[in-house]
Amino acid sequence: MNTTPILRCENLSKVFHDGKNKVEVLKGIDFVAQAGETIAILGRSGSGKSTFLHLLGGLDKPSAGDVFLGEQNLQTLNEKDRCRLRNKSFGFVYQFHHLLPEFSALENVAIPLLLGDMKIDQAQERAAEILTTVGLQARLKHRLAELSGGERQRVAIARALVTEPQYLLADEPTGNLDNHTAGEVFNLLQELNEKLHTTLIIVTHDKTLAEKMQRMLVMEEGKLD
C-alpha cells in the first residue's frame, strides 16, 4: 500500500506588485497530484508555471489559498518547519543545475544529507548509490568542468533524489540541453519514477516530452486546465 501523502492545492492565487501595478499571476487554482503520478505542465513563458511549482514545493507563499501535503497545510508552518518538510518531502530540479563547481559530483549530491545532519561517511555512501542509479558510477570524483551538460543535469537529479523525496518538482529540466540529451534525461526521470515511485511534476515547453507523461495540463492566463 502506497502511504505517500497526496499533494494538493485549493484556490491558489499569487499576486506580485510592481510599483503601482498589480500582476495577478495565478488565479484560484485547484490541483491534486496522486502518489506516483507523472504530470507535465505546459504554458507560454511568463504564464506562471514556475511560480506554481514554487508554491507547491513551499519555496514561496501564496497570496491566497492553501497547499496541502496530506493533511498538513504548508501555510500553517513556520519557516524552520517548512524547510524541514521541503528537505524531507520534495526534490527540485531546474533548467540550470545550480551545482557547486568547486565540489565533485559525489560532494554535490551529499550536501542535502549533510544539511540534514547525516554523518559524512553515510552521506557519501548514499550519494554514491543514487549517482550509480542515474548512471554516473564512473564520475563520482569528477568536478563539473569534467562533466558534459547531460551528466551535470544527472548530478542535479541525483541531488534532488538523494533524500528519497515523495515529490520531484522539475522546472524546465531539459530546457538547456540538446534534443538527444534532453530525451535521455527525460527518459531517466520516467525510469526513476517507476523505480522509486516518486511523484513527478514537470514544467516544460516541449509538448512532445509532455505527452509522454500520464497527465498533461496547460497554464494559461493564471488558470490551470
C-alpha positions as CSV (number, residue, x, y, z in Angstrom):
1,M,0.0,0.0,0.0
2,N,1.4,3.4,-1.0
3,T,1.4,5.7,2.0
4,T,2.8,8.8,0.2
5,P,0.6,11.8,1.2
6,I,-1.3,13.4,-1.6
7,L,-0.2,16.9,-2.7
8,R,-3.0,19.3,-3.5
9,C,-3.8,23.0,-3.5
10,E,-7.1,24.8,-3.1
11,N,-8.0,28.2,-4.6
12,L,-4.3,29.0,-5.0
13,S,-3.5,32.6,-6.1
14,K,-0.4,34.7,-6.4
15,V,-0.2,38.5,-6.9
16,F,3.0,40.4,-7.5
17,H,3.2,44.2,-7.0
18,D,5.4,46.3,-9.3
19,G,5.2,49.8,-8.0
20,K,1.6,50.8,-8.5
21,N,0.9,47.9,-10.8
22,K,-0.6,44.6,-9.6
23,V,0.1,41.5,-11.6
24,E,-2.2,38.5,-10.9
25,V,0.0,35.5,-11.9
26,L,-2.2,32.7,-10.5
27,K,-5.9,32.8,-10.2
28,G,-7.7,30.4,-7.8
29,I,-6.1,27.1,-8.9
30,D,-7.3,23.8,-7.6
31,F,-4.9,20.9,-8.2
32,V,-4.3,17.3,-7.0
33,A,-1.2,15.1,-7.6
34,Q,-1.7,11.5,-6.8
35,A,1.1,9.4,-5.3
36,G,3.4,8.1,-8.1
37,E,1.8,10.1,-10.8
38,T,3.7,11.9,-13.6
39,I,2.3,15.3,-14.6
40,A,3.5,17.8,-17.2
41,I,2.6,21.5,-17.1
42,L,2.8,23.4,-20.3
43,G,2.4,27.1,-21.0
44,R,3.9,30.2,-22.6
45,S,6.8,32.0,-21.0
46,G,5.5,34.2,-18.1
47,S,2.3,32.2,-17.8
48,G,3.0,31.4,-14.1
49,K,4.3,27.8,-14.4
50,S,7.4,28.3,-12.3
51,T,5.5,30.3,-9.7
52,F,3.0,27.5,-9.4
53,L,5.8,25.0,-8.9
54,H,7.5,27.1,-6.2
55,L,4.2,27.4,-4.3
56,L,3.6,23.7,-4.5
57,G,7.0,22.9,-3.1
58,G,6.8,25.5,-0.3
59,L,9.5,27.7,-1.8
60,D,7.1,30.7,-1.8
61,K,3.9,31.6,-0.1
62,P,0.6,32.2,-2.0
63,S,-1.3,35.5,-1.8
64,A,-4.4,33.4,-1.2
65,G,-5.4,29.7,-1.0
66,D,-3.7,26.7,0.6
67,V,-1.2,23.9,-0.3
68,F,-1.6,20.6,1.5
69,L,0.8,17.6,1.7
70,G,-1.6,15.0,3.1
71,E,-3.4,16.8,5.9
72,Q,-0.5,19.2,6.5
73,N,-1.2,22.8,5.4
74,L,2.1,24.3,4.4
75,Q,0.9,27.8,5.2
76,T,0.5,27.0,8.9
77,L,4.2,26.0,9.3
78,N,6.9,28.4,10.4
79,E,9.9,28.8,8.2
80,K,12.0,26.2,10.1
81,D,9.4,23.5,9.9
82,R,8.7,24.4,6.2
83,C,12.4,24.0,5.4
84,R,12.4,20.6,7.2
85,L,9.4,19.4,5.2
86,R,10.9,20.6,1.9
87,N,14.1,18.7,2.7
88,K,12.2,15.5,3.5
89,S,9.3,15.5,1.0
90,F,10.4,17.5,-2.1
91,G,13.2,17.3,-4.6
92,F,13.8,20.2,-7.0
93,V,15.5,20.2,-10.4
94,Y,15.9,23.3,-12.5
95,Q,16.9,24.2,-16.1
96,F,20.3,25.4,-14.8
97,H,21.6,22.8,-12.4
98,H,22.8,25.2,-9.6
99,L,25.6,22.8,-8.7
100,L,28.8,23.9,-6.9
101,P,31.7,23.8,-9.3
102,E,34.4,23.5,-6.7
103,F,32.9,20.2,-5.5
104,S,32.9,16.8,-7.1
105,A,29.7,15.1,-8.2
106,L,29.7,13.0,-5.1
107,E,30.1,16.0,-2.8
108,N,27.4,18.0,-4.6
109,V,24.9,15.1,-4.1
110,A,25.8,14.6,-0.5
111,I,25.1,18.2,0.5
112,P,21.3,17.8,1.3
113,L,22.1,14.8,3.5
114,L,24.8,16.7,5.4
115,L,22.4,19.6,5.9
116,G,20.1,17.1,7.5
117,D,22.9,16.2,9.9
118,M,23.8,12.8,8.4
119,K,27.4,11.7,9.1
120,I,29.7,12.4,6.1
121,D,30.6,8.7,5.5
122,Q,26.9,7.7,5.4
123,A,26.1,10.8,3.2
124,Q,28.7,9.9,0.7
125,E,27.7,6.2,0.6
126,R,24.1,7.2,-0.1
127,A,25.2,9.8,-2.7
128,A,27.3,7.2,-4.5
129,E,24.3,4.8,-4.6
130,I,22.0,7.4,-6.2
131,L,24.7,8.5,-8.6
132,T,25.0,4.9,-9.7
133,T,21.3,4.8,-10.2
134,V,21.5,7.7,-12.7
135,G,24.4,6.0,-14.5
136,L,27.3,8.1,-13.1
137,Q,29.2,5.5,-11.1
138,A,32.3,6.3,-13.1
139,R,32.0,10.0,-12.4
140,L,31.8,10.2,-8.7
141,K,35.1,12.2,-8.2
142,H,34.7,14.4,-11.3
143,R,34.1,18.1,-10.9
144,L,31.6,20.0,-13.1
145,A,34.2,21.1,-15.6
146,E,34.9,17.5,-16.3
147,L,31.2,16.6,-17.0
148,S,29.0,17.1,-20.0
149,G,25.8,19.1,-19.8
150,G,23.7,15.9,-19.7
151,E,26.0,14.5,-16.9
152,R,25.7,17.7,-14.9
153,Q,21.9,17.5,-15.1
154,R,22.0,13.9,-14.0
155,V,24.0,15.0,-10.9
156,A,21.3,17.6,-10.3
157,I,18.7,14.9,-10.5
158,A,20.7,12.7,-8.2
159,R,21.0,15.5,-5.7
160,A,17.2,16.1,-5.8
161,L,16.5,12.4,-5.2
162,V,19.2,11.6,-2.6
163,T,16.8,12.4,0.4
164,E,14.3,10.0,-1.2
165,P,11.6,12.7,-1.6
166,Q,8.0,11.8,-2.2
167,Y,7.7,14.5,-4.9
168,L,10.1,15.6,-7.5
169,L,9.4,19.1,-9.0
170,A,11.3,19.9,-12.2
171,D,11.3,23.3,-13.8
172,E,12.4,23.0,-17.5
173,P,14.9,20.3,-16.6
174,T,15.8,19.6,-20.2
175,G,15.5,23.2,-21.5
176,N,19.2,23.9,-21.6
177,L,20.1,20.6,-23.3
178,D,20.3,19.5,-27.0
179,N,17.4,17.3,-28.2
180,H,19.2,14.0,-27.8
181,T,20.5,14.7,-24.3
182,A,17.1,16.1,-23.3
183,G,15.4,12.9,-24.4
184,E,17.9,10.8,-22.3
185,V,17.3,13.0,-19.2
186,F,13.6,12.8,-19.6
187,N,13.6,9.1,-20.0
188,L,15.8,8.9,-16.9
189,L,13.2,10.8,-14.9
190,Q,10.5,8.4,-16.0
191,E,12.6,5.4,-15.2
192,L,13.2,6.8,-11.7
193,N,9.5,7.5,-11.3
194,E,8.8,3.8,-12.0
195,K,11.7,2.5,-9.8
196,L,11.4,4.8,-6.8
197,H,7.6,5.7,-7.1
198,T,8.4,9.3,-6.7
199,T,5.6,11.6,-8.0
200,L,7.0,13.7,-10.9
201,I,5.7,17.1,-11.8
202,I,7.5,18.8,-14.7
203,V,7.2,22.3,-16.1
204,T,8.2,22.2,-19.8
205,H,7.7,24.0,-23.1
206,D,8.2,20.7,-25.0
207,K,4.9,19.2,-25.9
208,T,6.5,16.1,-27.3
209,L,8.1,15.3,-24.0
210,A,4.9,16.4,-22.1
211,E,2.8,13.9,-24.0
212,K,4.8,11.1,-22.5
213,M,3.6,11.9,-19.1
214,Q,0.5,10.3,-17.6
215,R,-1.3,13.7,-17.4
216,M,-0.7,17.0,-19.2
217,L,-2.1,20.3,-18.0
218,V,-1.8,23.8,-19.6
219,M,-1.2,27.0,-17.7
220,E,-2.9,30.0,-19.4
221,E,-3.9,33.4,-18.0
222,G,-3.3,32.3,-14.4
223,K,-5.5,29.2,-14.7
224,L,-4.6,25.5,-15.0
225,D,-6.6,23.3,-17.3
